[in-house]
């Protein structure tokens, strides 16, 4: 996208420390509870971009100029189906039965299998 026509260039300062970040835009501090995440990108020849992931709060007022992009999150169903199709049932049962957190209460094997699948999905 050609950014040479953008006139709304703002000074953004982010001070990140100990898992939190203080964000200022043109010297005005942003309420930390109003932003749940941020990312910064900079492509050669273009202005840097700061993406603020706004928290779902009704009492925060935002004003100013922004370029807005809305993205749909992909449906996790197809990826989950591919992952589950690749599971060897015997290996899952073996892994679940050997888990140290396997209990004796009802449905404990199912809980162990779900925990095992979650770990495999996260690459653990």
Number of C-alpha atoms within 10 A of each C-alpha: 4 7 9 9 6 9 8 10 12 11 10 15 15 14 9 10 8 5 5 11 16 14 20 15 12 11 11 11 13 14 11 13 11 18 18 13 13 13 9 10 10 10 8 6 9 12 13 12 14 13 13 14 12 14 13 11 10 7 7 13 7 9 5 5 10 8 7 7 6 5 6 5 6 8 8 8 9 10 11 11 10 10 13 13 10 8 12 9 11 9 10 17 15 11 14 22 16 11 14 8 13 17 13 8 7 8 11 15 18 13 15 22 20 14 16 18 19 12 11 13 12 8 7 8
